[in-house]
Amino acid sequence: MLQGPPTIDAVALERGGMVDWSRTRSRISEEFRLVQRQILRAAFGPGAEPGFSNLLMVTSARPGEGKSFTSVNLAGSIARQGDHHVLLVDADSKRDSFCYALGLAEMRGLLDLVANPKLDPSPLIVKTPIDRLSILPVGRERERSAELFSTKEMTRLIQSLGRRYADRLLVLDAPPCLSTSDPAVLAPVVGQILFVVEADRTQRDEVEASLDLIQACPNITLVLNKQQISSRYTFGAYSSYYTN
C-alpha cells in the first residue's frame, strides 16, 4: 500500500475530465479500449523491455487538442480493466493541467523530485477511488519547470520511475510539442508516445513538425480526437460526445 496524501474522490476525478466508466458499452469506452489494447501489448507483451516499454508519454502538436483528457481516461480505462496498475504522471506545468482540476496543484510531485533527488517518490503518489490507479502530481517547483525539464536529472528520474514501477503502466501527460521543448527531452527515455491530433483543426505541417521533434521514441501511435461521428454509428449514453 502506498503511503501519502489522502485519496482524492470520484468528484475530483470527474472534474479532471474522467468519464463514467460504469457505462461499459458506450462508444467512448469502446474507443479507449481499442487504444489501450495496442498500448498494453507494447508495454507488457512479448519483446517488451521492463522499465522502458511501460513508459507512455501523451502529447499533441498544439494546446487544446485533448491530450490531458486522453491521458486521464486512458489511465482510468486500463486501471478499471483490472489487469494492470497505472501511475498517471502530470508532466505539464501549465496552470490548467489536470492536477489543478483534481485539487493537487499545491502538492509535491514530479518537479520536486527532480529538484531534490533525495526525495522518495512513494509518499508523493496520490491514491484514487479506482484501486489500480494512482497519480503523481506535477509538483510545486513549476516556476523552475523549464530549467528542471532540461536537466539530466529529469531523464534519470523518469527512467528510475519506469524501473521502480515496472509492473505498472506510467502515463506521462506532457505539454504540446510546439509549445515547449519538454516532449523532445522526454522522447528518448519513453518506450511509447500517444500523439493526439484534433480532427478538422490541426494542420498536417504541425503534425509533421511535432513528429520530427519526438522521433527518438521507437513507438509512436497517433489518435484522432474530436471527430464528429454520425448518429447512425453511435451507441450507448455517450453518443453525443466527440470520440477518439
N, C-alpha and C positions, 0 to 999 in steps of 0.2 A: 504494500500500500504506500502511495506517495504521501509525504508529509508536505504541508504548505498552506497556502491561503485557503479560505473557506471555499466550498464548492459553489460555483455560480449556478443559478437556477434556469429552468426552461424558458422563463420570460426573457432573461438576458440573452439566451441563445436565439430566441425569436427576433429580438432587437438587432442582433448581429447578422440577421439575414437567413437563418435556418428555416427551412420549410417544414411542414408537418409530415414526418416520415411514417406516421401511422397509416397514412393512405397509401397502401402498398402497391396499388396498380395505377397511380396517377401517371400521366405522361412524363412529368418532370422527374419522378423517381425512376422510371424506366430508362430515361436518357442518362441519368447519372450512373445507373447500374451498367450500362454499356461502356461508359468511360472507365469505371473502376475495374472492370474485368481486365482490360488491357494494362492498366497501371499495376495491378496486383501481380499479373503474370510476369511483368518485367521486374518487379520488386522482389518477389519471393519464388518465382518459378525456376525451372532448370536454367543453369547458367548465371543466375543472379549472384551478385557479389555483396555479401552482408556488409553493412556499414557504408555502402555506396549506392547500390541499386534501390535501397529503401529511402533514399533522399529524393523527394519530388519538389521541384520549385514550380509555383504557379505564377505566371506573369502575362503581360499583354503588351501591345505597342503603345497605347495611349491610356490615360485615365478614363474611368467610366465605362469600360468595356465589360465589366462583370467578373474580373478575376478574383476579387475577395468573396463575392457571392459563390463562385465556383469552388474556391478553397474551402469555405465553411461547409458547404453542402456535400462536397465530395468526401470530406473528412467525416461528417456525420453519417453519410450513407454507408461508408466502409465500416465504421465502428458499430453501427446498428446491425449490420450483417452478422457480426459476431465472430468472424474467423481471425480478425487481426485487430490489434490495438493501433490507435492513431494518435500521434502527437502533432497538433496544429500549431505552427510557429508563426507569430506575427513578425515578419521581416520588413515591414513597411512603416517607416517612421512618420508618415504624413499624419496630420491631425484628425483625419476622418477614417483611419484604419479601423478594422473590425473590433480591435480591442477597446476603442472608445465606446462603441455601442454596447459592448459587454460589461463596461464599468471597470476595466482592468488597466486603464491608461496610467494610473499612478503606481502600479505595482512594478517591482523589479522584474527584469526578464533578459532577453537576448543581448541587448546593448550593454547592460550592466555586467553580464558575464564576460563580454569582450573587454570592457574597461577594467575589470578586476578578475583575472584568470583564476584567482584563489577561491572564488565563489563556487559553491556546489549547486549545480542546476536543479537537483531534485526538489528542494524546498520552494523553488520559484515556479514550479509546474502546478497549474490550477486544474482541479477536477471539475467535471461537468456531470449533469444528470444522466448522461449516456455513459454506461460503465466503461467502455473501452475507448472513450475519447477524452483527452486532456489537452491543455493549452499552455504554451509558453508565451507570455506577453512580450511586446517589443521592448519594454523597459523604460526607465526614467531618463536615460542618457540621450534623449532624442536631439538635443542641441548639438551633440557631437556625432550625430549619425554619419555624416559624410566622411568625417575623419576615421571613425571606427570601422566602417564598411571597407575602407581601403587598406586596412592593416592585415598582416599575415595572421594575426590572432583571430580575426573573423573566420577565415577559411579553416584554420586549425580547429576552432570551436565547432563549426558545422560538421567537419569530419569526425570530431570526437563524439558529438551527439549521435551521429549516424552509427558509430561503432557501439557506443554505450547502450543505445536502444535499437539494436539490430533486429530485434523481433517485432518492431513497430514500423509502420509507415510514417515518416516525418514529412508533413506537408508544409512547405515554406511559402507563405503568401508574400511575394516580393513586389516591389514597385514596378510600374511600367518601364519597358526597355528604353523608350525615347524620352523619359523624364529624368532618370538618374543612371549612373554607371553601375549601381548595385547588382542588377541581374547579370551583367557581364562579369562581375567579380565572382559571383556565386556559380556561374555556369560550369566551370571546370571541376567543381567539387561535388556536384549533384549528379546522380545517376539518371534522372529523368526530368524533363520540363514539360509542363502542360501550358500551352500557349493559347490564350483566349482571344478570339477575333470577333468583334461585333459586326453582325450582318448589316449590310447596306450603309455602313459608316466608315469603317477602317479601310484605308486605301492599300492597294497592292504594294506600292513602293514603301509604305510604312511597315508592312509585314516583312518584306524582304530586308529592309534595313535592320529591323529588330532581330530577325533570324541570323543575320551576319554577326550581330553582337554576341549572341549566345550559342554560336555553332560549336563551341568547345564541348558542350554536353553531347554525349553519344546517342541520346534517345529523346527526341522532341516530338510531342503529339500536339496537333492543332485541333481546337474545338471551336466550332461556330456557335456564337451565342446571340440571343435576342432575334432569332429567326422566327418570323410570324408564320405559324402553321395554320393551314386551312382547317375550319371547324370539322370538316368531314373526316379528318385524320386524327382528331383528338379523342381522348377518353379520360374518364375519371374527373375528380373535382378540380384539377388544376388545368383544365383545358383552356382557361383564359390567360395562363401565364405564357410568356415567351419561354422558349425551351433552348437547351443547349444542342 
